Amino acid sequence: MFSISLDGAWGLENGRSGERYRASVPGFVQKDLMEAGLLPNLYDTLLESKIEWVEHDDWIYSRKFRLSEEALGSEALELVLEGVDTYAELELNGVALGRTDNMFLTYRFDIKAAAQADNELVVRIQSPTATLQGKEREFGDKLTLWNGIPARLFGRKAQYGYGWDWGARLVTVGIHKAVRVEGHASIRAFQPAYEISHLSDELALLNVSVAVDAKLAASTAANFTFRLYDGGQLCAQTQQPLTLKSGEHRYCAGLSVERPKRWYPIGHGDPHLYRLEVVVEAGGASVSAECPAGLREVNISMPYDEQGRKFIIEVNGIPVLCKGVNWIPLTLFPGLDTAEDYRRELEAIADANMNMVRIWGGGNYENHDFFDLCDRMGILVWQDFMFACGDYPDDEAFCELVRREADFIVAEYGAHPSIALWCGNNENQVFVERSREKRKQGYGEKLYFEVLDDVCAKDKLRPYWPSSPYCLTFNSTKLEGDYGDQHYWGVWGGVVPYEQYLSVNGRFLSEFGMQSYPSMRIMDKVDAASSLRGKRFDAMQKSPNGIQRLLYYTSGDYYMPADKAGFVYVNQLMQANALRLGVEHWVTRMPDTSGALVWQWSDLWPSISWSIVDYDKVRKPSYYYMKRSFQSPGALLKRPPGAAESELYLVHDRGDFQGRAVVEVYDIATEAVVDAAAYAAEGKGHRSTRIGGFKTDVLNPSRHVLFVSLYDHSGSRLARSSYLVGKPHELALRPARLVVKEARGENGERRYSLTSDVFAKDVCLPNVPGTISDNYFDLRAGETAEIVVHGPMPADFLAAPICLNNIGTIDYV
């Protein structure tokens, strides 16, 4: 087999005007025009009206290439496009090859008859918006939705491109994945897979298989060899003579593995990986395919209790407290991310003590590089299918299109052990229920409960969950929270105080969030001279009434700062306060609540949003707050509304723990510990355990701060967190003199030691992109904390720490 890449420079022509441009493949029309200076870049947040014309035009990609006599002599010669966005007609040397109609599929075209030594490939991409609006008119019924335009519902295309409440409208057009010509013998092996029929400490029994595309005139004998490798060591093998039939078919065999090593999520054991290799020999030809293999069992356990039914994801019989984030595409240009892009994000997620990423259903299926990293790091993936926030058509043609997509996605990515479950959609249960009021079967119901369910039933490595959220009933959503998973948006969406989180006892919080501004690094790039109500900043806020809500929540926690940078600082702290309150409430309920996934991980343009990492990769205070709240083992303090006593919890979701917890009352007026209590910190199993209470109603919110520390049995401190008695604005903070000293580490990292002469609240090095070991923490007087900064820093970077003490405020609020 040989492969010729057609990636790189292509010709690009506008179908309306005839104007010609240079294009890059993989890529998108808008990205090429931006890089050529013909469209504004993404920091021009008023760009939407300036770029929308692109989506309404047809575009023609073209590329010339040569093929050798050897290539032309191949028994099979195919053009492979791993991704086209979206509706395209293809020609090779004037010969029609076929069409594409799904951005998420890989397409293969037989070019044996059309290929010659000198070739020209033409890909004519139709306007996605005109195409989808035509499908909308043909369908006839009016479909409802949140975000974007109704026409988006009729296409298998990244839904967020039509605009979301955190992203600009940028309806991509292009060839966004690799293109190549493949020549091979009459057989091709692909998508190897495995099922686990038995798994114990002594033995694993696997059903292994591979898909083969055979271009044969008649059936022929073939020899299949299935091998499982542990690193470079062969640990299982079987050979199977089978009859190879013409066309695409899947062929199976059995493997047994002695003393198997299991794959575990991060924090619960080694995410051990094997490699499955398949070799197919027939008619003198030999082809092979391989995939990762992780031996683990995943199921959703939903035992009944007094509240309803729990929702616990178990891996190898261990109930996992799922701590993590919701993932939207990293950029407005889906599918262009590299392994290094993914590594940077996923390492940051793991460093924040998170173990799960939910791939949201309005974006894109990430590529193998993403899942390979999750496999190796032990990060669980909740994988939505790409349906979000709307009615979806259920006619026969659309259902068949979805079935082809699901078959491909499950077969292409199903070998990755990190994928813990398939989920039918994002937030469409409410749309199904509403539309059932006027028709027998709700819009999308057939997709999620028949088409996708049927496809996923063939995957024995993980469960299928029909919707997120899903509350086990089609008649009402009033029970959301007592059953299944929950998206809680009373805070922010309902504009209720974020303390409302303490009354929400969902079984698995798969979405919740609080907004904030991005860093001043981004704000200054967008418009350094403008006030916060400038047009460019208003354009960054896509959530209705979002600016008003930010003011409401921020003023509840803080005095209003006197300048823009000060407001951004306290606004980001408010986001962190809110998320921390919710997260610590839910993780201390484990196993009654077994998941807390923050909306959202990052931004894909300069946005005011719910992200905890902004578009310039500056980690907001929420990132560091979550890192501390998700730490395990951990000791967390929770004060129920109106209670005189705060409850102290030991979070030991990784297993049994025995140690000691200490609560200290620090008086910021005298700079001394004025009270303290120690507790035996003991817990059995994978859960959270209440280990005591501490009377807090007698403390003064203007001067008392609580410090909670957890020690192991040897006396080593594992964790420390600080808590306020009231709101931050109640603290009688004094101006702080922060002293910073810089040193270089052996590996070139920068080390900063910070001290303060008085208690300093939320000390940080602001606006630093990249990896920082810790940030936004409280310092006692005379205490020293160290921050380690990894990676290159901007040329103008200056280590100038700030803290809440030194933020100037206006005096009438």
C-alpha positions in Angstrom: 0.0 0.0 0.0 1.1 3.6 -0.6 -0.3 6.9 0.3 0.2 10.3 -1.4 -0.8 13.3 0.7 -2.7 16.1 -1.0 -2.4 18.4 2.0 -0.9 21.8 1.6 -1.5 24.6 -1.0 -4.6 24.5 -3.1 -6.3 26.9 -5.4 -9.5 28.5 -4.2 -12.2 30.3 -6.2 -15.3 32.2 -5.2 -18.2 30.7 -7.1 -20.1 34.0 -7.4 -17.4 36.5 -8.2 -14.7 34.2 -9.8 -12.0 35.8 -7.5 -9.1 33.5 -6.8 -7.2 33.0 -3.6 -4.6 30.6 -2.1 -5.9 28.0 0.3 -4.4 25.6 2.8 -5.7 22.0 3.3 -6.6 21.1 5.9 -8.3 24.5 6.4 -11.3 26.7 6.0 -12.1 29.5 3.6 -12.5 32.1 6.4 -9.2 31.1 8.0 -7.3 31.5 4.7 -8.9 34.9 4.0 -8.1 36.1 7.5 -4.5 35.0 7.2 -4.3 36.9 3.8 -5.6 40.0 5.5 -8.9 40.0 3.5 -11.1 39.3 6.6 -10.7 40.7 10.1 -9.0 38.5 12.7 -10.8 37.2 15.7 -9.8 40.0 18.1 -12.0 42.2 16.0 -15.1 41.1 18.0 -17.4 43.0 15.6 -16.3 40.7 12.8 -19.6 38.8 12.3 -21.2 41.2 9.9 -18.0 41.5 8.0 -17.5 37.8 7.3 -21.0 36.4 7.0 -21.0 36.7 3.2 -18.6 33.8 3.0 -21.2 31.3 4.2 -23.6 32.4 1.5 -21.3 31.8 -1.5 -20.2 28.6 -3.2 -16.4 27.9 -3.1 -14.2 25.8 -5.5 -11.1 24.1 -4.2 -8.7 22.7 -6.9 -5.4 20.8 -6.7 -3.1 19.3 -9.4 -1.0 16.2 -8.6 1.0 13.5 -10.4 0.7 9.7 -10.1 3.5 7.3 -11.0 3.0 4.3 -13.2 3.3 2.1 -10.1 0.5 4.0 -8.4 -1.7 3.8 -11.5 -1.1 0.1 -11.6 -2.4 -0.5 -8.1 -5.3 -2.9 -7.9 -7.3 -0.4 -5.9 -6.8 3.4 -6.1 -8.9 5.6 -3.9 -9.2 9.3 -3.0 -9.7 9.7 0.7 -11.0 12.9 2.3 -11.1 12.6 6.1 -13.4 15.6 6.4 -15.2 18.1 4.1 -17.3 20.9 5.4 -19.9 20.1 4.2 -21.9 19.9 1.0 -19.5 19.2 -1.9 -19.3 17.7 -5.4 -16.0 16.2 -6.5 -14.4 15.8 -9.9 -11.2 14.2 -11.0 -10.0 15.1 -14.5 -13.6 16.2 -15.3 -15.1 12.8 -14.1 -17.7 13.1 -11.4 -16.7 11.1 -8.3 -19.6 11.8 -5.9 -20.8 14.0 -3.2 -20.3 14.7 0.5 -23.1 15.7 2.9 -21.7 15.2 6.4 -18.8 17.1 8.0 -18.2 14.3 10.5 -17.6 11.4 8.0 -14.6 10.2 6.1 -15.2 9.8 2.4 -13.6 7.3 0.0 -13.9 7.5 -3.8 -12.8 4.9 -6.3 -10.6 6.8 -8.8 -9.1 3.8 -10.6 -10.9 4.7 -13.9 -10.5 8.4 -13.7 -6.9 8.7 -12.6 -4.0 9.4 -15.0 -0.4 10.6 -14.7 -1.3 14.3 -14.5 -4.5 15.0 -12.5 -6.7 17.8 -11.4 -9.0 17.4 -8.4 -11.9 19.8 -8.0 -14.0 20.1 -4.9 -17.1 22.3 -5.3 -18.5 23.3 -2.0 -22.0 24.6 -1.9 -23.1 27.4 0.4 -23.9 25.6 3.6 -26.6 28.2 4.6 -28.4 28.1 1.2 -28.3 24.3 1.2 -29.6 24.0 4.8 -32.3 26.6 4.2 -33.4 24.6 1.2 -33.7 21.5 3.3 -35.7 23.5 5.9 -38.2 24.6 3.2 -38.5 21.0 1.9 -39.2 19.7 5.4 -42.1 22.1 5.9 -42.7 21.9 9.6 -41.2 24.7 11.8 -38.6 23.5 14.2 -37.6 25.3 17.4 -34.2 25.8 18.9 -31.9 27.7 21.2 -29.0 29.5 19.5 -28.3 29.9 15.8 -30.9 29.6 13.0 -33.4 26.8 12.5 -31.8 25.7 9.3 -28.8 24.4 11.2 -30.9 21.6 12.5 -31.1 20.0 9.1 -27.4 19.5 8.6 -24.7 17.3 10.0 -22.3 20.1 10.6 -20.8 21.6 13.7 -23.9 23.4 15.2 -22.0 26.1 17.1 -20.9 27.7 13.8 -24.2 29.5 13.5 -23.5 31.2 16.8 -23.9 30.2 20.4 -24.3 32.1 23.7 -20.5 32.0 24.1 -19.3 32.2 20.5 -19.4 34.2 17.3 -21.3 33.2 14.2 -18.7 31.8 11.8 -20.2 29.2 9.5 -17.1 27.4 8.3 -16.6 26.3 4.7 -13.6 24.1 3.7 -11.7 20.9 3.5 -10.9 20.7 7.2 -9.1 17.3 7.4 -6.4 15.4 5.5 -6.7 14.5 1.8 -4.7 11.7 0.2 -4.6 9.2 -2.6 -4.2 5.5 -1.5 -3.1 2.7 -3.6 -3.3 -0.8 -2.3 -4.0 -4.4 -3.2 -7.5 -5.8 -3.5 -8.0 -5.9 0.3 -7.9 -3.1 2.9 -8.1 -3.7 6.7 -9.4 -1.0 9.0 -11.1 -0.2 12.3 -9.9 -3.1 14.4 -12.0 -3.6 17.5 -12.4 -5.7 20.6 -15.1 -6.7 23.2 -14.5 -8.1 26.7 -16.5 -11.2 27.4 -14.7 -12.0 30.7 -12.3 -10.0 32.9 -10.8 -11.1 36.1 -7.4 -10.9 37.7 -6.4 -14.2 36.2 -7.9 -14.1 32.7 -9.4 -11.8 30.1 -11.4 -13.2 27.2 -11.6 -10.9 24.2 -13.7 -11.0 21.1 -11.5 -9.2 18.5 -12.5 -8.2 15.0 -11.4 -6.1 12.0 -13.3 -4.6 9.0 -12.0 -5.6 5.6 -12.9 -4.0 2.3 -12.2 -6.6 -0.4 -12.5 -5.8 -4.1 -12.7 -9.4 -5.3 -14.4 -11.1 -8.1 -15.2 -14.1 -5.9 -14.7 -15.2 -2.3 -11.3 -16.3 -1.3 -9.5 -18.0 1.6 -7.6 -15.7 3.9 -5.6 -16.0 7.1 -6.3 -13.6 10.0 -3.7 -13.1 12.7 -4.8 -11.2 15.9 -2.0 -10.1 18.3 -2.2 -8.2 21.5 1.0 -6.5 22.7 1.9 -5.1 26.1 4.5 -2.6 25.1 6.8 -4.5 22.9 5.9 -7.9 24.3 3.5 -10.2 22.6 1.0 -11.4 25.3 -1.7 -13.0 23.2 -2.2 -14.3 19.7 -4.6 -16.3 17.6 -4.7 -17.2 13.9 -8.0 -17.8 12.1 -8.5 -19.0 8.6 -11.6 -17.4 7.2 -13.3 -16.9 3.9 -13.0 -13.4 2.6 -16.1 -12.1 0.8 -16.3 -9.2 -1.7 -17.3 -5.9 -0.2 -17.0 -4.6 3.3 -17.4 -7.1 6.1 -16.2 -7.6 9.7 -14.3 -10.7 10.7 -14.0 -12.0 14.3 -11.8 -14.3 16.5 -11.1 -14.9 20.2 -8.1 -13.9 22.3 -7.3 -14.9 25.9 -5.0 -12.8 28.1 -3.4 -14.3 31.2 -3.1 -12.0 34.2 -4.5 -9.0 32.4 -3.6 -5.5 33.5 -6.6 -3.3 33.7 -7.1 0.3 32.5 -8.1 2.7 35.3 -9.1 6.3 35.3 -6.6 8.8 36.8 -6.4 8.5 40.6 -7.7 4.9 40.7 -4.8 3.0 39.2 -2.7 2.7 36.1 -4.4 3.5 32.8 -2.7 0.5 31.3 -2.8 0.2 27.5 -2.3 -2.7 25.2 -2.0 -2.6 21.4 -4.2 -4.8 19.2 -2.7 -5.7 15.8 -4.5 -7.5 13.0 -2.8 -8.9 9.9 -4.8 -10.2 7.0 -3.2 -12.3 4.3 -5.0 -13.3 1.1 -4.0 -13.9 -2.5 -0.4 -13.0 -1.9 -1.3 -9.7 -0.3 -0.8 -8.8 3.4 -2.4 -5.8 5.1 -2.6 -4.8 8.7 -4.4 -2.5 11.2 -4.0 -1.7 14.8 -5.7 0.2 17.7 -5.2 0.8 21.4 -6.9 -1.6 23.8 -7.7 -1.0 27.4 -9.1 -3.8 29.5 -11.8 -2.3 31.8 -15.5 -2.6 32.5 -17.7 0.5 32.6 -21.3 0.7 33.6 -23.8 3.2 35.0 -25.2 2.1 38.4 -28.5 3.6 39.4 -29.5 2.1 42.7 -32.7 3.4 44.4 -32.5 5.5 47.5 -34.9 7.8 49.5 -34.4 10.6 47.0 -34.8 8.6 43.8 -32.0 6.9 42.0 -28.3 7.5 42.1 -26.3 7.9 38.9 -22.8 6.4 39.4 -20.3 5.7 36.7 -18.4 2.6 37.8 -15.0 1.5 36.3 -13.9 -2.0 37.1 -16.4 -2.0 39.9 -15.2 1.2 41.5 -17.7 4.1 41.9 -15.9 7.1 40.4 -16.5 10.6 41.5 -16.4 12.3 38.1 -14.7 15.7 38.5 -14.1 17.8 35.4 -15.3 20.1 32.6 -17.4 20.4 29.6 -15.4 20.7 26.4 -16.3 22.9 23.4 -14.1 23.0 20.3 -10.8 24.8 21.0 -11.3 27.3 18.1 -14.0 28.5 15.7 -12.2 26.3 13.1 -13.0 22.7 14.2 -10.8 19.8 13.4 -7.5 21.6 12.9 -6.1 20.9 16.4 -2.8 19.1 16.8 -1.6 16.6 19.3 0.4 19.4 20.9 -2.8 21.5 21.2 -4.6 18.6 22.9 -1.6 17.8 25.2 -1.5 21.3 26.5 -5.2 21.3 27.4 -5.5 17.8 28.8 -2.4 18.1 31.0 -3.9 21.3 32.4 -7.1 19.4 33.1 -5.3 16.5 34.8 -3.2 19.0 36.8 -6.4 20.5 38.1 -7.3 17.1 39.7 -10.0 16.5 37.1 -10.7 13.0 35.7 -13.5 13.6 33.2 -14.2 15.7 30.1 -17.6 15.9 28.5 -17.5 16.5 24.8 -20.5 18.7 24.2 -23.0 17.8 21.5 -23.0 21.1 19.6 -19.4 21.0 18.5 -17.2 18.4 16.8 -15.9 14.9 17.3 -12.3 15.3 18.3 -9.6 13.3 16.5 -7.6 10.3 17.6 -4.8 12.4 19.0 -7.3 13.7 21.6 -8.4 10.2 22.6 -4.9 8.7 22.6 -3.9 11.3 25.2 -7.0 10.6 27.3 -6.2 6.9 27.1 -2.7 7.4 28.3 -3.6 9.9 31.0 -6.6 8.1 32.4 -9.1 10.9 31.6 -12.6 9.6 31.2 -14.6 11.0 28.2 -18.4 11.5 28.2 -19.0 11.7 24.5 -22.1 13.4 23.1 -23.3 12.8 19.6 -23.5 16.1 17.8 -27.0 17.3 18.4 -27.7 20.3 20.6 -30.5 22.5 21.8 -33.3 22.0 19.3 -35.8 19.9 17.4 -34.2 17.7 14.9 -35.9 16.2 11.8 -36.8 12.5 11.9 -37.6 11.8 8.2 -36.2 8.6 6.7 -33.3 10.4 4.9 -32.1 12.3 7.9 -32.3 9.2 10.1 -30.2 7.2 7.6 -27.6 10.0 7.5 -27.4 9.9 11.3 -27.1 6.2 11.3 -24.2 6.3 8.9 -22.5 8.9 11.1 -23.1 6.9 14.3 -21.8 3.7 12.7 -18.7 5.5 11.6 -18.0 7.3 14.9 -18.5 4.2 17.1 -16.4 2.0 14.8 -13.7 4.7 14.4 -13.3 5.7 18.0 -14.8 2.9 20.0 -11.5 1.1 20.8 -10.4 4.0 23.0 -10.9 2.9 26.6 -11.1 6.5 27.8 -14.6 6.9 26.2 -16.8 6.0 29.2 -20.2 6.5 27.5 -22.0 7.6 24.4 -24.7 10.2 24.9 -27.4 10.9 22.4 -27.5 14.7 22.5 -27.2 17.9 24.5 -30.4 19.3 26.1 -32.9 17.9 23.6 -35.1 16.0 26.0 -37.1 19.2 26.6 -37.6 19.6 22.8 -38.7 16.1 22.4 -41.3 16.6 25.2 -42.6 19.9 23.8 -43.0 18.5 20.3 -44.8 15.4 21.6 -47.6 17.8 22.6 -48.5 18.2 18.9 -47.3 14.9 17.3 -47.2 11.3 18.4 -43.4 11.1 18.4 -41.3 14.0 19.5 -38.7 15.5 17.1 -35.5 13.7 17.6 -37.1 10.9 19.7 -36.5 8.4 16.9 -32.9 9.5 16.6 -31.9 9.2 20.3 -34.1 6.2 21.3 -33.9 4.1 18.1 -31.2 5.0 15.6 -28.4 5.9 18.1 -29.5 3.4 20.6 -29.4 0.6 18.0 -25.9 1.6 16.8 -24.5 1.9 20.4 -26.1 -1.4 21.4 -23.4 -3.1 19.3 -20.7 -1.5 21.4 -20.1 -3.7 24.4 -17.3 -1.6 25.9 -19.5 1.2 27.3 -23.1 2.2 28.0 -25.4 4.5 26.0 -27.3 7.4 27.6 -30.0 8.9 25.4 -29.7 12.6 26.4 -27.9 15.0 28.7 -29.7 15.8 30.9 -32.0 12.8 31.0 -34.3 12.1 33.9 -35.7 8.7 33.0 -39.1 10.0 32.0 -40.6 11.5 28.8 -43.6 13.1 30.4 -42.0 15.8 32.6 -38.7 17.3 33.5 -39.7 18.1 37.1 -37.8 15.1 38.4 -34.5 16.3 36.9 -32.1 16.1 39.8 -33.6 13.1 41.5 -32.8 10.7 38.6 -30.1 10.7 35.9 -27.9 13.6 35.1 -28.7 17.3 35.5 -27.9 20.6 33.9 -28.5 23.1 36.6 -28.9 26.7 35.3 -31.0 28.3 38.0 -27.8 30.1 38.9 -27.0 32.4 36.0 -29.9 31.3 33.8 -32.5 32.0 36.5 -30.5 34.9 38.0 -30.8 33.5 41.5 -28.0 34.0 44.1 -25.3 31.4 43.6 -25.9 30.2 47.2 -28.8 28.4 45.6 -26.3 25.7 44.6 -26.5 24.4 48.2 -30.2 23.4 47.7 -29.5 21.5 44.5 -29.0 17.8 45.2 -28.7 16.4 41.7 -27.3 12.9 41.2 -24.7 13.9 38.5 -24.2 17.6 37.6 -23.1 17.3 34.0 -23.5 21.1 33.4 -23.5 24.2 35.6 -21.6 27.4 35.4 -21.0 31.1 36.1 -19.6 33.7 33.7 -16.7 36.1 33.9 -14.7 38.4 31.8 -11.5 37.1 30.2 -8.1 38.3 31.3 -6.9 41.9 30.8 -4.4 40.4 28.3 -7.4 39.7 26.0 -9.3 42.9 27.0 -6.4 45.1 26.0 -6.0 43.2 22.7 -9.6 43.8 21.9 -9.8 47.5 22.9 -7.3 48.9 25.5 -8.9 52.3 25.5 -12.6 51.5 25.8 -14.8 51.3 28.9 -16.4 47.9 29.7 -19.5 49.1 27.9 -17.7 49.6 24.6 -19.1 48.0 21.5 -16.2 45.6 21.1 -16.7 44.3 24.6 -20.5 44.2 24.3 -20.0 42.0 21.2 -18.0 39.5 23.3 -21.1 38.9 25.5 -23.5 36.5 23.7 -25.7 35.6 26.6 -28.9 37.7 26.8 -28.7 40.3 29.5 -25.2 38.9 30.3 -23.6 42.3 31.3 -26.4 43.0 33.8 -26.1 39.5 35.3 -22.4 39.9 35.7 -22.9 43.2 37.6 -25.6 41.6 39.8 -23.4 38.6 40.8 -20.2 40.6 41.2 -21.7 43.4 43.3 -23.1 40.7 45.6 -19.6 39.7 46.5 -17.4 42.8 46.1 -17.3 46.5 46.3 -17.1 48.0 42.9 -13.5 48.6 41.8 -12.5 52.0 40.6 -11.0 50.8 37.3 -11.5 48.3 34.5 -8.7 45.9 35.5 -9.9 45.9 39.1 -13.4 45.0 38.0 -12.1 42.2 35.8 -10.1 40.8 38.7 -13.0 40.7 41.2 -15.5 39.6 38.6 -13.3 36.5 37.9 -13.0 35.9 41.6 -16.8 36.0 41.9 -17.0 33.2 39.2 -14.5 31.2 41.3 -16.5 31.7 44.5 -19.7 30.5 42.8 -18.2 27.4 41.2 -16.4 26.5 44.4 -19.6 26.6 46.4 -21.4 24.4 44.0 -18.6 21.9 43.4 -17.7 21.5 47.1 -21.4 20.9 47.9 -21.7 18.2 45.3 -18.4 16.4 45.9 -19.1 16.2 49.6 -22.4 14.4 48.7 -20.6 11.5 47.0 -22.1 8.9 46.3 -25.5 10.6 46.4 -24.0 13.0 43.9 -21.3 11.4 41.8 -20.4 14.0 39.2 -19.6 17.7 38.9 -18.6 18.9 35.4 -18.1 22.6 35.1 -19.4 24.5 32.1 -17.0 25.2 30.4 -13.3 24.5 29.9 -12.0 27.1 27.4 -12.9 29.8 25.0 -12.7 29.6 21.2 -12.6 33.3 20.6 -12.2 36.4 22.8 -15.3 35.9 24.8 -17.1 36.9 28.0 -18.2 33.4 28.9 -18.4 30.6 31.4 -14.9 29.4 30.6 -12.2 28.8 33.3 -9.4 29.2 30.7 -9.6 32.1 28.3 -8.8 32.4 24.6 -5.2 33.4 25.3 -4.8 30.4 27.6 -4.7 32.5 30.7 -6.2 30.4 33.6 -8.8 32.3 35.5 -9.1 32.1 39.3 -11.7 29.4 38.9 -9.1 27.0 37.5 -7.1 27.2 40.7 -10.1 27.1 42.9 -11.3 24.0 41.1 -7.9 22.4 41.4 -8.1 22.8 45.2 -11.8 21.8 45.5 -11.2 18.6 43.4 -8.1 17.5 45.2 -8.3 14.0 46.7 -8.0 13.3 49.5 -9.3 16.6 50.6 -10.9 18.3 53.6 -13.8 20.7 52.8 -15.9 22.9 54.9 -19.6 23.4 54.1 -22.1 25.7 55.9 -25.7 24.8 55.3 -28.0 27.9 54.9 -29.0 29.3 58.3 -26.9 26.7 60.2 -24.8 27.7 63.3 -22.2 25.1 62.5 -20.2 24.4 59.4 -19.8 20.7 58.4 -16.3 19.3 57.8 -16.0 16.6 55.2 -13.3 14.2 54.2 -13.4 13.5 50.4 -11.8 10.1 49.8 -13.2 9.2 46.5 -9.9 7.4 45.6 -10.4 4.9 48.5 -9.9 4.4 52.2 -8.1 7.2 54.1 -6.8 7.8 57.6 -5.3 11.0 58.8 -6.1 14.2 60.6 -7.8 17.5 59.7 -7.3 20.8 61.4 -9.6 23.9 61.3 -7.9 27.2 62.3 -9.5 30.6 62.9 -7.2 33.3 61.7 -7.8 36.9 62.9 -6.7 39.3 60.2 -6.8 42.2 62.7 -4.3 40.7 65.0 -2.6 38.4 62.4 -2.9 35.4 64.7 -4.7 32.1 65.0 -7.3 32.6 67.7 -8.9 29.2 67.7 -8.3 25.7 66.3 -9.7 22.2 66.4 -8.4 18.9 65.2 -10.4 16.0 63.8 -9.7 12.3 63.0 -10.0 12.1 59.3 -11.1 8.6 58.5 -13.1 7.2 55.7 -13.9 3.9 54.1 -14.6 3.3 50.4 -14.9 5.7 47.5 -17.0 8.5 48.8 -17.1 11.5 51.1 -17.5 11.3 54.9 -18.6 13.9 57.4 -16.0 14.0 60.1 -17.2 16.8 62.3 -18.6 20.3 62.7 -17.2 23.7 63.6 -19.3 26.5 65.1 -19.0 29.5 62.8 -22.0 31.7 63.6 -20.0 33.3 66.4 -17.2 34.4 64.1 -16.8 37.9 62.8 -17.0 38.1 58.9 -14.9 41.3 58.9 -11.9 39.8 60.6 -12.0 36.0 60.8 -10.8 33.6 58.0 -10.9 29.8 58.4 -8.0 27.6 57.2 -8.7 23.9 56.8 -5.7 21.6 56.5 -5.5 17.8 55.9 -2.6 15.7 57.1 -1.9 12.0 56.3 -1.0 9.5 59.0 2.6 10.5 59.0 1.8 14.2 59.6 2.6 15.5 56.1 0.1 18.2 55.0 -1.7 17.1 51.8 -4.1 20.1 51.3 -5.0 23.5 52.7 -8.0 25.7 51.9 -9.3 28.9 53.3 -12.9 29.9 53.9 -14.6 33.2 54.6 -17.4 33.5 57.2 -19.3 36.0 55.1 -18.9 37.8 51.7 -15.5 39.1 50.5 -16.7 42.7 50.7 -17.2 42.3 54.5 -13.5 41.6 55.1 -11.7 44.6 56.7 -8.6 44.1 54.6 -5.6 46.4 55.1 -3.2 47.4 52.3 -0.7 44.7 51.7 3.0 45.0 50.8 3.7 42.1 48.5 7.3 41.1 48.0 8.2 38.8 45.1 11.6 37.1 44.6 12.5 35.4 41.3 14.8 32.4 40.8 15.4 30.0 37.9 15.0 26.3 38.3 17.1 23.5 36.9 14.7 23.0 34.1 14.5 26.6 33.1 11.2 27.3 34.9 10.7 30.5 36.8 10.2 30.3 40.6 8.6 33.2 42.4 8.5 33.4 46.2 5.7 35.7 47.5 5.3 37.2 51.0 3.0 39.8 52.5 3.2 41.9 55.6 -0.5 41.4 56.4 -3.1 38.9 55.5 -3.5 39.1 51.7 -6.6 37.8 49.9 -6.4 36.1 46.5 -2.8 36.8 45.7 -1.9 36.2 42.1 0.4 36.9 39.2 -2.3 38.1 36.7 -2.5 37.7 33.0 0.0 34.9 32.7 -0.6 32.5 29.8 0.4 29.0 30.3 1.3 26.7 33.2 1.4 28.1 36.7 1.6 25.8 39.7 -0.7 27.8 41.9 -2.4 31.2 41.8 -5.2 33.2 43.5 -4.5 32.0 47.1 -4.6 33.6 50.6 -1.4 34.5 52.4 -1.1 35.0 56.1 1.2 37.8 57.4 4.8 36.7 57.0 4.0 33.5 55.2 5.8 32.6 52.0 4.3 30.9 49.0 6.0 29.7 45.9 4.7 29.9 42.3 6.4 27.9 39.6 5.9 29.1 36.0 6.6 26.7 33.2 7.2 27.5 29.5 8.0 30.7 27.6 6.6 34.0 28.9 5.7 37.0 26.8 8.6 39.4 26.3 7.0 42.1 28.3 6.1 39.9 31.2 6.7 41.5 34.6 6.1 39.5 37.8 3.8 42.1 39.5 1.6 40.3 42.1 -1.8 41.8 43.1 -4.3 41.0 45.8 -7.8 42.0 46.8 -6.4 44.2 49.6 -4.9 46.7 47.1 -7.9 47.0 44.7 -9.2 50.5 44.8 -13.0 50.8 45.0 -15.7 53.5 44.6 -17.1 54.6 47.8 -20.9 54.8 47.2 -21.8 51.1 46.6 
